[in-house]
Amino acid sequence: MEALKAIPSLPELGPAQLLPRLGVAASFPFNRFGLELTYLGRNAVWRAARMLGLEGGEVIIPAYHHGVEISALLHAGARLRFARVDRAGRLDVEHVRACVGPRTRAIYVIHYAGFPQPLDALAEIARECGAFLIEDCALSLFSRDGARPLGSQGDAAIFCFYKTLPVPHGGGLLMRTAAAAGLAPLAAPPSLPALSHMAGSMLVASERRFPSMGKWVRTMAKAVTHRVREQARHEDVPVGTQEFDPAVVQLGMSPIAARLLGFTDVEQVVRRRRANWLLLHERIGRPEQATWSSLPPGVCPLFYALEVDDKDHALHLLWSRGIQAVDFWRVGHPSVPRGQFPEVEALRQRVVELPCHQDLGPEELERVARVAREALEA
Protein backbone atom coordinates (compact mmCIF):
# COMPACT_ATOMS: atom_id res chain seq x y z
CA MET A 1 0.00 0.00 0.00
CA GLU A 2 1.30 3.47 -0.87
CA ALA A 3 2.77 5.55 1.93
CA LEU A 4 0.69 8.43 3.24
CA LYS A 5 1.97 11.96 3.27
CA ALA A 6 2.10 12.79 6.97
CA ILE A 7 1.05 16.38 6.26
CA PRO A 8 -1.21 16.63 3.19
CA SER A 9 -1.64 19.77 1.10
CA LEU A 10 -5.45 19.61 1.23
CA PRO A 11 -7.95 18.86 4.02
CA GLU A 12 -9.45 15.39 4.19
CA LEU A 13 -13.10 14.52 4.67
CA GLY A 14 -13.98 13.60 8.25
CA PRO A 15 -17.24 12.50 9.87
CA ALA A 16 -17.92 16.03 11.15
CA GLN A 17 -18.20 17.30 7.58
CA LEU A 18 -21.07 14.88 6.90
CA LEU A 19 -23.34 16.44 9.52
CA PRO A 20 -25.68 19.31 8.57
CA ARG A 21 -25.32 22.55 10.51
CA LEU A 22 -28.84 23.33 11.66
CA GLY A 23 -29.95 26.90 12.29
CA VAL A 24 -26.82 28.48 10.80
CA ALA A 25 -27.17 30.96 7.94
CA ALA A 26 -25.26 30.18 4.76
CA SER A 27 -22.13 32.24 4.06
CA PHE A 28 -21.00 33.92 0.86
CA PRO A 29 -21.02 32.74 -1.89
CA PHE A 30 -23.44 29.96 -0.91
CA ASN A 31 -26.03 32.49 0.22
CA ARG A 32 -26.28 34.19 -3.18
CA PHE A 33 -29.14 33.39 -5.52
CA GLY A 34 -27.98 32.19 -8.91
CA LEU A 35 -24.69 30.61 -7.83
CA GLU A 36 -24.03 28.01 -10.52
CA LEU A 37 -22.15 24.92 -9.36
CA THR A 38 -19.75 23.62 -12.00
CA TYR A 39 -17.55 20.54 -11.97
CA LEU A 40 -14.37 22.62 -12.28
CA GLY A 41 -13.47 26.27 -11.84
CA ARG A 42 -12.27 26.42 -15.44
CA ASN A 43 -15.78 25.50 -16.56
CA ALA A 44 -17.00 28.58 -14.70
CA VAL A 45 -14.38 30.75 -16.46
CA TRP A 46 -15.56 29.53 -19.87
CA ARG A 47 -19.23 30.03 -19.01
CA ALA A 48 -18.59 33.53 -17.66
CA ALA A 49 -16.81 34.50 -20.89
CA ARG A 50 -19.71 33.21 -22.94
CA MET A 51 -22.37 34.87 -20.77
CA LEU A 52 -20.55 38.21 -20.89
CA GLY A 53 -20.19 38.00 -24.67
CA LEU A 54 -16.39 38.23 -24.68
CA GLU A 55 -15.92 36.42 -27.98
CA GLY A 56 -13.77 38.61 -30.21
CA GLY A 57 -13.20 41.12 -27.41
CA GLU A 58 -10.03 41.78 -25.43
CA VAL A 59 -9.55 40.70 -21.82
CA ILE A 60 -6.79 42.22 -19.68
CA ILE A 61 -5.49 39.43 -17.45
CA PRO A 62 -2.57 39.06 -15.01
CA ALA A 63 0.66 37.62 -16.37
CA TYR A 64 0.85 35.59 -13.15
CA HIS A 65 -1.75 32.85 -13.60
CA HIS A 66 -2.22 29.08 -13.50
CA GLY A 67 -2.66 28.68 -17.27
CA VAL A 68 -5.93 26.77 -17.51
CA GLU A 69 -7.98 29.95 -17.06
CA ILE A 70 -6.13 31.35 -20.07
CA SER A 71 -7.03 28.27 -22.11
CA ALA A 72 -10.68 28.58 -21.05
CA LEU A 73 -10.87 32.22 -22.12
CA LEU A 74 -9.16 31.51 -25.44
CA HIS A 75 -11.53 28.62 -26.11
CA ALA A 76 -14.45 30.99 -25.44
CA GLY A 77 -13.10 33.26 -28.21
CA ALA A 78 -11.56 36.04 -26.11
CA ARG A 79 -8.36 37.87 -27.06
CA LEU A 80 -5.92 38.40 -24.19
CA ARG A 81 -3.61 41.17 -23.11
CA PHE A 82 -1.32 40.46 -20.15
CA ALA A 83 -0.74 42.91 -17.31
CA ARG A 84 2.20 43.16 -14.91
CA VAL A 85 2.14 41.64 -11.42
CA ASP A 86 4.82 42.83 -8.99
CA ARG A 87 7.01 40.72 -6.68
CA ALA A 88 4.43 41.11 -3.88
CA GLY A 89 1.75 39.43 -6.02
CA ARG A 90 -0.10 42.69 -6.68
CA LEU A 91 -1.62 43.51 -10.04
CA ASP A 92 -0.12 46.74 -11.38
CA VAL A 93 -3.09 49.12 -11.62
CA GLU A 94 -1.27 51.64 -13.80
CA HIS A 95 -0.16 48.94 -16.23
CA VAL A 96 -3.75 47.69 -16.42
CA ARG A 97 -4.83 51.25 -17.25
CA ALA A 98 -2.17 51.45 -19.96
CA CYS A 99 -3.36 48.14 -21.44
CA VAL A 100 -6.90 49.44 -22.01
CA GLY A 101 -7.76 49.80 -25.67
CA PRO A 102 -10.80 50.22 -27.91
CA ARG A 103 -11.48 46.46 -27.86
CA THR A 104 -11.18 45.98 -24.08
CA ARG A 105 -14.26 44.12 -22.86
CA ALA A 106 -13.16 42.81 -19.46
CA ILE A 107 -10.53 43.12 -16.72
CA TYR A 108 -9.76 39.75 -15.11
CA VAL A 109 -8.50 39.86 -11.52
CA ILE A 110 -6.93 36.91 -9.66
CA HIS A 111 -6.92 37.05 -5.86
CA TYR A 112 -3.85 34.95 -5.05
CA ALA A 113 -4.01 32.61 -2.04
CA GLY A 114 -6.80 34.63 -0.41
CA PHE A 115 -5.06 38.04 -0.56
CA PRO A 116 -7.21 40.74 -2.20
CA GLN A 117 -6.17 42.74 -5.22
CA PRO A 118 -6.81 46.54 -5.39
CA LEU A 119 -10.44 46.11 -6.45
CA ASP A 120 -11.61 49.70 -6.06
CA ALA A 121 -8.99 51.04 -8.45
CA LEU A 122 -9.52 48.20 -10.92
CA ALA A 123 -13.30 48.61 -10.78
CA GLU A 124 -12.87 52.31 -11.54
CA ILE A 125 -10.82 51.50 -14.64
CA ALA A 126 -13.46 48.99 -15.74
CA ARG A 127 -16.22 51.58 -15.34
CA GLU A 128 -14.24 54.23 -17.23
CA CYS A 129 -13.73 52.00 -20.26
CA GLY A 130 -17.11 50.24 -20.10
CA ALA A 131 -15.56 46.84 -19.40
CA PHE A 132 -16.69 43.98 -17.20
CA LEU A 133 -14.80 43.14 -14.00
CA ILE A 134 -14.20 39.41 -13.45
CA GLU A 135 -12.99 38.21 -10.05
CA ASP A 136 -11.14 34.89 -10.00
CA CYS A 137 -11.55 33.64 -6.43
CA ALA A 138 -10.44 30.06 -7.11
CA LEU A 139 -7.71 30.55 -4.48
CA SER A 140 -9.72 32.86 -2.24
CA LEU A 141 -12.87 31.16 -0.99
CA PHE A 142 -14.21 32.89 2.18
CA SER A 143 -11.70 35.77 1.97
CA ARG A 144 -12.75 39.38 2.45
CA ASP A 145 -11.41 42.79 1.56
CA GLY A 146 -12.48 44.66 4.65
CA ALA A 147 -16.19 43.91 5.03
CA ARG A 148 -16.65 42.82 1.40
CA PRO A 149 -16.36 39.16 0.44
CA LEU A 150 -14.03 38.59 -2.48
CA GLY A 151 -16.21 37.80 -5.47
CA SER A 152 -19.00 40.14 -4.46
CA GLN A 153 -17.89 43.17 -6.50
CA GLY A 154 -17.30 41.79 -9.98
CA ASP A 155 -19.72 41.30 -12.86
CA ALA A 156 -18.67 37.65 -12.64
CA ALA A 157 -16.92 35.69 -9.89
CA ILE A 158 -15.18 32.32 -10.25
CA PHE A 159 -14.75 29.87 -7.38
CA CYS A 160 -13.03 26.52 -6.87
CA PHE A 161 -14.24 24.66 -3.80
CA TYR A 162 -12.00 21.57 -3.57
CA LYS A 163 -8.90 23.68 -2.92
CA THR A 164 -10.34 24.86 0.41
CA LEU A 165 -12.93 22.24 1.38
CA PRO A 166 -12.79 18.41 1.47
CA VAL A 167 -14.95 17.85 -1.61
CA PRO A 168 -13.83 15.76 -4.60
CA HIS A 169 -14.45 18.49 -7.17
CA GLY A 170 -16.50 21.62 -7.65
CA GLY A 171 -16.37 25.16 -8.94
CA GLY A 172 -18.80 28.03 -8.91
CA LEU A 173 -19.91 30.92 -11.08
CA LEU A 174 -21.71 33.93 -9.66
CA MET A 175 -22.98 36.52 -12.15
CA ARG A 176 -24.11 39.99 -11.18
CA THR A 177 -26.79 39.76 -13.88
CA ALA A 178 -27.53 36.31 -15.24
CA ALA A 179 -27.57 35.80 -18.99
CA ALA A 180 -27.95 32.30 -20.39
CA ALA A 181 -26.44 33.29 -23.78
CA GLY A 182 -27.75 30.12 -25.33
CA LEU A 183 -25.64 27.89 -23.10
CA ALA A 184 -26.77 24.36 -22.49
CA PRO A 185 -27.70 23.58 -18.88
CA LEU A 186 -25.04 21.91 -16.79
CA ALA A 187 -25.06 18.12 -16.82
CA ALA A 188 -24.60 15.92 -13.77
CA PRO A 189 -21.24 14.08 -13.72
CA PRO A 190 -20.95 10.35 -12.95
CA SER A 191 -21.57 9.83 -9.24
CA LEU A 192 -19.28 6.84 -8.65
CA PRO A 193 -15.98 8.80 -8.80
CA ALA A 194 -17.29 11.31 -6.26
CA LEU A 195 -18.41 8.58 -3.87
CA SER A 196 -15.11 6.74 -4.28
CA HIS A 197 -13.09 9.89 -3.67
CA MET A 198 -15.10 10.80 -0.58
CA ALA A 199 -14.77 7.31 0.87
CA GLY A 200 -11.04 7.31 0.19
CA SER A 201 -10.64 10.73 1.78
CA MET A 202 -12.42 9.57 4.93
CA LEU A 203 -10.23 6.47 5.14
CA VAL A 204 -7.06 8.51 4.71
CA ALA A 205 -8.24 10.95 7.39
CA SER A 206 -8.92 8.06 9.78
CA GLU A 207 -5.49 6.59 9.11
CA ARG A 208 -3.81 9.90 9.89
CA ARG A 209 -5.70 10.14 13.18
CA PHE A 210 -5.57 6.46 14.16
CA PRO A 211 -2.54 5.02 12.30
CA SER A 212 -2.74 1.32 13.23
CA MET A 213 -6.49 0.80 13.01
CA GLY A 214 -6.91 3.24 10.14
CA LYS A 215 -4.27 1.50 8.03
CA TRP A 216 -5.92 -1.88 8.57
CA VAL A 217 -9.36 -0.52 7.65
CA ARG A 218 -8.02 1.17 4.52
CA THR A 219 -6.19 -2.00 3.45
CA MET A 220 -9.34 -4.09 3.86
CA ALA A 221 -11.47 -1.52 2.05
CA LYS A 222 -9.08 -1.46 -0.89
CA ALA A 223 -9.18 -5.23 -1.15
CA VAL A 224 -12.97 -5.43 -1.02
CA THR A 225 -13.71 -2.50 -3.32
CA HIS A 226 -11.04 -3.10 -5.96
CA ARG A 227 -13.47 -3.46 -8.87
CA VAL A 228 -15.55 -0.47 -7.77
CA ARG A 229 -12.45 1.71 -7.53
CA GLU A 230 -11.29 0.62 -10.98
CA GLN A 231 -14.66 1.60 -12.44
CA ALA A 232 -14.54 4.93 -10.60
CA ARG A 233 -11.10 5.67 -12.04
CA HIS A 234 -12.41 4.85 -15.50
CA GLU A 235 -15.30 7.35 -15.15
CA ASP A 236 -13.36 10.05 -13.30
CA VAL A 237 -12.70 13.53 -14.68
CA PRO A 238 -9.39 14.73 -13.21
CA VAL A 239 -9.04 17.99 -11.28
CA GLY A 240 -5.99 20.18 -10.74
CA THR A 241 -4.50 19.74 -14.21
CA GLN A 242 -3.36 22.52 -16.56
CA GLU A 243 -5.44 21.13 -19.42
CA PHE A 244 -8.75 22.63 -20.54
CA ASP A 245 -11.00 19.87 -21.88
CA PRO A 246 -13.95 21.21 -23.92
CA ALA A 247 -15.60 17.78 -23.66
CA VAL A 248 -16.36 18.32 -19.95
CA VAL A 249 -17.05 22.05 -19.94
CA GLN A 250 -20.80 21.47 -19.47
CA LEU A 251 -20.40 19.28 -16.40
CA GLY A 252 -21.85 20.52 -13.14
CA MET A 253 -21.03 19.56 -9.58
CA SER A 254 -22.33 16.20 -8.41
CA PRO A 255 -25.31 16.52 -6.01
CA ILE A 256 -23.60 14.50 -3.28
CA ALA A 257 -20.52 16.74 -3.36
CA ALA A 258 -22.64 19.90 -3.57
CA ARG A 259 -24.56 18.81 -0.48
CA LEU A 260 -21.34 18.93 1.57
CA LEU A 261 -20.94 22.64 0.85
CA GLY A 262 -23.94 23.42 3.04
CA PHE A 263 -22.39 21.52 5.95
CA THR A 264 -19.31 23.76 6.10
CA ASP A 265 -18.52 25.62 9.30
CA VAL A 266 -17.13 28.65 7.48
CA GLU A 267 -16.16 30.59 10.60
CA GLN A 268 -14.12 27.66 11.87
CA VAL A 269 -12.40 27.17 8.50
CA VAL A 270 -11.39 30.83 8.35
CA ARG A 271 -10.32 30.94 11.99
CA ARG A 272 -8.16 27.80 11.72
CA ARG A 273 -6.52 28.83 8.46
CA ARG A 274 -5.65 32.27 9.79
CA ALA A 275 -4.25 30.86 13.03
CA ASN A 276 -2.22 28.27 11.13
CA TRP A 277 -0.80 30.86 8.71
CA LEU A 278 0.21 33.11 11.59
CA LEU A 279 1.84 30.22 13.45
CA LEU A 280 3.88 29.27 10.38
CA HIS A 281 4.84 32.91 9.86
CA GLU A 282 6.07 33.18 13.44
CA ARG A 283 7.89 29.83 13.57
CA ILE A 284 9.59 30.19 10.19
CA GLY A 285 10.67 33.65 11.32
CA ARG A 286 11.67 34.93 7.88
CA PRO A 287 9.05 37.46 6.79
CA GLU A 288 11.31 38.66 3.98
CA GLN A 289 10.93 35.17 2.42
CA ALA A 290 7.13 35.32 2.44
CA THR A 291 5.37 36.62 -0.67
CA TRP A 292 2.81 38.19 1.67
CA SER A 293 4.62 39.40 4.78
CA SER A 294 1.49 40.02 6.86
CA LEU A 295 -2.06 38.71 7.12
CA PRO A 296 -4.65 41.48 6.65
CA PRO A 297 -7.98 41.22 8.49
CA GLY A 298 -10.53 39.17 6.59
CA VAL A 299 -8.06 37.11 4.58
CA CYS A 300 -8.67 33.36 4.56
CA PRO A 301 -5.25 32.10 3.40
CA LEU A 302 -5.23 29.14 1.06
CA PHE A 303 -1.57 28.40 1.83
CA TYR A 304 1.65 29.97 3.07
CA ALA A 305 3.72 31.26 0.13
CA LEU A 306 7.41 30.78 0.92
CA GLU A 307 10.04 32.06 -1.51
CA VAL A 308 13.21 29.98 -1.80
CA ASP A 309 16.40 30.29 -3.84
CA ASP A 310 16.46 26.63 -4.91
CA LYS A 311 12.89 25.51 -5.47
CA ASP A 312 13.74 21.95 -6.52
CA HIS A 313 15.88 21.36 -3.44
CA ALA A 314 13.27 22.84 -1.09
CA LEU A 315 10.47 20.73 -2.56
CA HIS A 316 12.55 17.55 -2.43
CA LEU A 317 13.42 18.22 1.21
CA LEU A 318 9.80 18.90 2.19
CA TRP A 319 8.48 15.85 0.31
CA SER A 320 11.16 13.62 1.83
CA ARG A 321 9.93 14.64 5.30
CA GLY A 322 6.33 13.76 4.49
CA ILE A 323 5.16 17.34 3.85
CA GLN A 324 3.01 17.68 0.74
CA ALA A 325 4.24 21.09 -0.35
CA VAL A 326 3.21 22.23 -3.82
CA ASP A 327 5.28 23.60 -6.69
CA PHE A 328 3.10 26.67 -7.11
CA TRP A 329 2.54 27.85 -10.68
CA ARG A 330 6.05 27.21 -12.01
CA VAL A 331 4.82 27.32 -15.60
CA GLY A 332 2.20 29.65 -17.04
CA HIS A 333 0.43 29.69 -20.38
CA PRO A 334 2.75 29.64 -23.43
CA SER A 335 1.01 32.67 -24.95
CA VAL A 336 2.78 35.01 -22.48
CA PRO A 337 5.82 36.62 -24.15
CA ARG A 338 9.03 35.38 -22.56
CA GLY A 339 11.09 38.00 -20.74
CA GLN A 340 8.34 40.61 -20.67
CA PHE A 341 7.41 40.08 -17.00
CA PRO A 342 10.57 39.41 -14.95
CA GLU A 343 8.80 39.78 -11.59
CA VAL A 344 6.33 37.07 -12.55
CA GLU A 345 9.09 34.78 -13.79
CA ALA A 346 10.88 35.25 -10.45
CA LEU A 347 7.72 34.30 -8.53
CA ARG A 348 7.30 31.18 -10.67
CA GLN A 349 10.85 30.10 -9.90
CA ARG A 350 10.72 30.83 -6.16
CA VAL A 351 7.26 30.31 -4.61
CA VAL A 352 6.62 27.08 -2.71
CA GLU A 353 3.13 26.42 -1.33
CA LEU A 354 3.18 25.27 2.30
CA PRO A 355 -0.04 23.78 3.74
CA CYS A 356 -1.86 25.72 6.46
CA HIS A 357 -5.35 24.26 6.05
CA GLN A 358 -7.92 23.70 8.77
CA ASP A 359 -7.03 20.04 9.44
CA LEU A 360 -3.51 20.80 10.64
CA GLY A 361 -2.63 21.16 14.30
CA PRO A 362 0.28 22.90 16.09
CA GLU A 363 2.59 19.87 16.07
CA GLU A 364 2.22 19.39 12.32
CA LEU A 365 2.75 23.09 11.68
CA GLU A 366 5.86 23.09 13.87
CA ARG A 367 7.23 20.32 11.66
CA VAL A 368 6.43 22.27 8.49
CA ALA A 369 8.14 25.37 9.91
CA ARG A 370 11.21 23.40 11.00
CA VAL A 371 11.73 21.86 7.56
CA ALA A 372 11.02 25.19 5.87
CA ARG A 373 13.76 26.84 7.95
CA GLU A 374 16.11 24.01 6.96
CA ALA A 375 15.27 24.57 3.29
CA LEU A 376 16.00 28.30 3.61
CA GLU A 377 19.33 27.67 5.33
CA ALA A 378 20.54 25.13 2.77
C-alpha positions in Angstrom: 0.0 0.0 0.0 1.3 3.5 -0.9 2.8 5.6 1.9 0.7 8.4 3.2 2.0 12.0 3.3 2.1 12.8 7.0 1.1 16.4 6.3 -1.2 16.6 3.2 -1.6 19.8 1.1 -5.4 19.6 1.2 -7.9 18.9 4.0 -9.4 15.4 4.2 -13.1 14.5 4.7 -14.0 13.6 8.2 -17.2 12.5 9.9 -17.9 16.0 11.1 -18.2 17.3 7.6 -21.1 14.9 6.9 -23.3 16.4 9.5 -25.7 19.3 8.6 -25.3 22.5 10.5 -28.8 23.3 11.7 -30.0 26.9 12.3 -26.8 28.5 10.8 -27.2 31.0 7.9 -25.3 30.2 4.8 -22.1 32.2 4.1 -21.0 33.9 0.9 -21.0 32.7 -1.9 -23.4 30.0 -0.9 -26.0 32.5 0.2 -26.3 34.2 -3.2 -29.1 33.4 -5.5 -28.0 32.2 -8.9 -24.7 30.6 -7.8 -24.0 28.0 -10.5 -22.2 24.9 -9.4 -19.8 23.6 -12.0 -17.6 20.5 -12.0 -14.4 22.6 -12.3 -13.5 26.3 -11.8 -12.3 26.4 -15.4 -15.8 25.5 -16.6 -17.0 28.6 -14.7 -14.4 30.7 -16.5 -15.6 29.5 -19.9 -19.2 30.0 -19.0 -18.6 33.5 -17.7 -16.8 34.5 -20.9 -19.7 33.2 -22.9 -22.4 34.9 -20.8 -20.6 38.2 -20.9 -20.2 38.0 -24.7 -16.4 38.2 -24.7 -15.9 36.4 -28.0 -13.8 38.6 -30.2 -13.2 41.1 -27.4 -10.0 41.8 -25.4 -9.6 40.7 -21.8 -6.8 42.2 -19.7 -5.5 39.4 -17.4 -2.6 39.1 -15.0 0.7 37.6 -16.4 0.8 35.6 -13.1 -1.7 32.8 -13.6 -2.2 29.1 -13.5 -2.7 28.7 -17.3 -5.9 26.8 -17.5 -8.0 30.0 -17.1 -6.1 31.3 -20.1 -7.0 28.3 -22.1 -10.7 28.6 -21.0 -10.9 32.2 -22.1 -9.2 31.5 -25.4 -11.5 28.6 -26.1 -14.4 31.0 -25.4 -13.1 33.3 -28.2 -11.6 36.0 -26.1 -8.4 37.9 -27.1 -5.9 38.4 -24.2 -3.6 41.2 -23.1 -1.3 40.5 -20.2 -0.7 42.9 -17.3 2.2 43.2 -14.9 2.1 41.6 -11.4 4.8 42.8 -9.0 7.0 40.7 -6.7 4.4 41.1 -3.9 1.8 39.4 -6.0 -0.1 42.7 -6.7 -1.6 43.5 -10.0 -0.1 46.7 -11.4 -3.1 49.1 -11.6 -1.3 51.6 -13.8 -0.2 48.9 -16.2 -3.8 47.7 -16.4 -4.8 51.3 -17.3 -2.2 51.5 -20.0 -3.4 48.1 -21.4 -6.9 49.4 -22.0 -7.8 49.8 -25.7 -10.8 50.2 -27.9 -11.5 46.5 -27.9 -11.2 46.0 -24.1 -14.3 44.1 -22.9 -13.2 42.8 -19.5 -10.5 43.1 -16.7 -9.8 39.8 -15.1 -8.5 39.9 -11.5 -6.9 36.9 -9.7 -6.9 37.0 -5.9 -3.9 34.9 -5.1 -4.0 32.6 -2.0 -6.8 34.6 -0.4 -5.1 38.0 -0.6 -7.2 40.7 -2.2 -6.2 42.7 -5.2 -6.8 46.5 -5.4 -10.4 46.1 -6.5 -11.6 49.7 -6.1 -9.0 51.0 -8.5 -9.5 48.2 -10.9 -13.3 48.6 -10.8 -12.9 52.3 -11.5 -10.8 51.5 -14.6 -13.5 49.0 -15.7 -16.2 51.6 -15.3 -14.2 54.2 -17.2 -13.7 52.0 -20.3 -17.1 50.2 -20.1 -15.6 46.8 -19.4 -16.7 44.0 -17.2 -14.8 43.1 -14.0 -14.2 39.4 -13.5 -13.0 38.2 -10.0 -11.1 34.9 -10.0 -11.5 33.6 -6.4 -10.4 30.1 -7.1 -7.7 30.6 -4.5 -9.7 32.9 -2.2 -12.9 31.2 -1.0 -14.2 32.9 2.2 -11.7 35.8 2.0 -12.7 39.4 2.5 -11.4 42.8 1.6 -12.5 44.7 4.7 -16.2 43.9 5.0 -16.7 42.8 1.4 -16.4 39.2 0.4 -14.0 38.6 -2.5 -16.2 37.8 -5.5 -19.0 40.1 -4.5 -17.9 43.2 -6.5 -17.3 41.8 -10.0 -19.7 41.3 -12.9 -18.7 37.7 -12.6 -16.9 35.7 -9.9 -15.2 32.3 -10.2 -14.7 29.9 -7.4 -13.0 26.5 -6.9 -14.2 24.7 -3.8 -12.0 21.6 -3.6 -8.9 23.7 -2.9 -10.3 24.9 0.4 -12.9 22.2 1.4 -12.8 18.4 1.5 -15.0 17.9 -1.6 -13.8 15.8 -4.6 -14.5 18.5 -7.2 -16.5 21.6 -7.7 -16.4 25.2 -8.9 -18.8 28.0 -8.9 -19.9 30.9 -11.1 -21.7 33.9 -9.7 -23.0 36.5 -12.2 -24.1 40.0 -11.2 -26.8 39.8 -13.9 -27.5 36.3 -15.2 -27.6 35.8 -19.0 -27.9 32.3 -20.4 -26.4 33.3 -23.8 -27.8 30.1 -25.3 -25.6 27.9 -23.1 -26.8 24.4 -22.5 -27.7 23.6 -18.9 -25.0 21.9 -16.8 -25.1 18.1 -16.8 -24.6 15.9 -13.8 -21.2 14.1 -13.7 -21.0 10.4 -13.0 -21.6 9.8 -9.2 -19.3 6.8 -8.7 -16.0 8.8 -8.8 -17.3 11.3 -6.3 -18.4 8.6 -3.9 -15.1 6.7 -4.3 -13.1 9.9 -3.7 -15.1 10.8 -0.6 -14.8 7.3 0.9 -11.0 7.3 0.2 -10.6 10.7 1.8 -12.4 9.6 4.9 -10.2 6.5 5.1 -7.1 8.5 4.7 -8.2 10.9 7.4 -8.9 8.1 9.8 -5.5 6.6 9.1 -3.8 9.9 9.9 -5.7 10.1 13.2 -5.6 6.5 14.2 -2.5 5.0 12.3 -2.7 1.3 13.2 -6.5 0.8 13.0 -6.9 3.2 10.1 -4.3 1.5 8.0 -5.9 -1.9 8.6 -9.4 -0.5 7.7 -8.0 1.2 4.5 -6.2 -2.0 3.4 -9.3 -4.1 3.9 -11.5 -1.5 2.1 -9.1 -1.5 -0.9 -9.2 -5.2 -1.2 -13.0 -5.4 -1.0 -13.7 -2.5 -3.3 -11.0 -3.1 -6.0 -13.5 -3.5 -8.9 -15.5 -0.5 -7.8 -12.5 1.7 -7.5 -11.3 0.6 -11.0 -14.7 1.6 -12.4 -14.5 4.9 -10.6 -11.1 5.7 -12.0 -12.4 4.9 -15.5 -15.3 7.4 -15.1 -13.4 10.1 -13.3 -12.7 13.5 -14.7 -9.4 14.7 -13.2 -9.0 18.0 -11.3 -6.0 20.2 -10.7 -4.5 19.7 -14.2 -3.4 22.5 -16.6 -5.4 21.1 -19.4 -8.7 22.6 -20.5 -11.0 19.9 -21.9 -14.0 21.2 -23.9 -15.6 17.8 -23.7 -16.4 18.3 -20.0 -17.1 22.1 -19.9 -20.8 21.5 -19.5 -20.4 19.3 -16.4 -21.9 20.5 -13.1 -21.0 19.6 -9.6 -22.3 16.2 -8.4 -25.3 16.5 -6.0 -23.6 14.5 -3.3 -20.5 16.7 -3.4 -22.6 19.9 -3.6 -24.6 18.8 -0.5 -21.3 18.9 1.6 -20.9 22.6 0.8 -23.9 23.4 3.0 -22.4 21.5 6.0 -19.3 23.8 6.1 -18.5 25.6 9.3 -17.1 28.7 7.5 -16.2 30.6 10.6 -14.1 27.7 11.9 -12.4 27.2 8.5 -11.4 30.8 8.3 -10.3 30.9 12.0 -8.2 27.8 11.7 -6.5 28.8 8.5 -5.7 32.3 9.8 -4.3 30.9 13.0 -2.2 28.3 11.1 -0.8 30.9 8.7 0.2 33.1 11.6 1.8 30.2 13.4 3.9 29.3 10.4 4.8 32.9 9.9 6.1 33.2 13.4 7.9 29.8 13.6 9.6 30.2 10.2 10.7 33.6 11.3 11.7 34.9 7.9 9.1 37.5 6.8 11.3 38.7 4.0 10.9 35.2 2.4 7.1 35.3 2.4 5.4 36.6 -0.7 2.8 38.2 1.7 4.6 39.4 4.8 1.5 40.0 6.9 -2.1 38.7 7.1 -4.7 41.5 6.7 -8.0 41.2 8.5 -10.5 39.2 6.6 -8.1 37.1 4.6 -8.7 33.4 4.6 -5.2 32.1 3.4 -5.2 29.1 1.1 -1.6 28.4 1.8 1.7 30.0 3.1 3.7 31.3 0.1 7.4 30.8 0.9 10.0 32.1 -1.5 13.2 30.0 -1.8 16.4 30.3 -3.8 16.5 26.6 -4.9 12.9 25.5 -5.5 13.7 22.0 -6.5 15.9 21.4 -3.4 13.3 22.8 -1.1 10.5 20.7 -2.6 12.6 17.5 -2.4 13.4 18.2 1.2 9.8 18.9 2.2 8.5 15.9 0.3 11.2 13.6 1.8 9.9 14.6 5.3 6.3 13.8 4.5 5.2 17.3 3.8 3.0 17.7 0.7 4.2 21.1 -0.3 3.2 22.2 -3.8 5.3 23.6 -6.7 3.1 26.7 -7.1 2.5 27.9 -10.7 6.1 27.2 -12.0 4.8 27.3 -15.6 2.2 29.7 -17.0 0.4 29.7 -20.4 2.7 29.6 -23.4 1.0 32.7 -25.0 2.8 35.0 -22.5 5.8 36.6 -24.2 9.0 35.4 -22.6 11.1 38.0 -20.7 8.3 40.6 -20.7 7.4 40.1 -17.0 10.6 39.4 -14.9 8.8 39.8 -11.6 6.3 37.1 -12.5 9.1 34.8 -13.8 10.9 35.3 -10.4 7.7 34.3 -8.5 7.3 31.2 -10.7 10.9 30.1 -9.9 10.7 30.8 -6.2 7.3 30.3 -4.6 6.6 27.1 -2.7 3.1 26.4 -1.3 3.2 25.3 2.3 0.0 23.8 3.7 -1.9 25.7 6.5 -5.4 24.3 6.0 -7.9 23.7 8.8 -7.0 20.0 9.4 -3.5 20.8 10.6 -2.6 21.2 14.3 0.3 22.9 16.1 2.6 19.9 16.1 2.2 19.4 12.3 2.8 23.1 11.7 5.9 23.1 13.9 7.2 20.3 11.7 6.4 22.3 8.5 8.1 25.4 9.9 11.2 23.4 11.0 11.7 21.9 7.6 11.0 25.2 5.9 13.8 26.8 7.9 16.1 24.0 7.0 15.3 24.6 3.3 16.0 28.3 3.6 19.3 27.7 5.3 20.5 25.1 2.8 
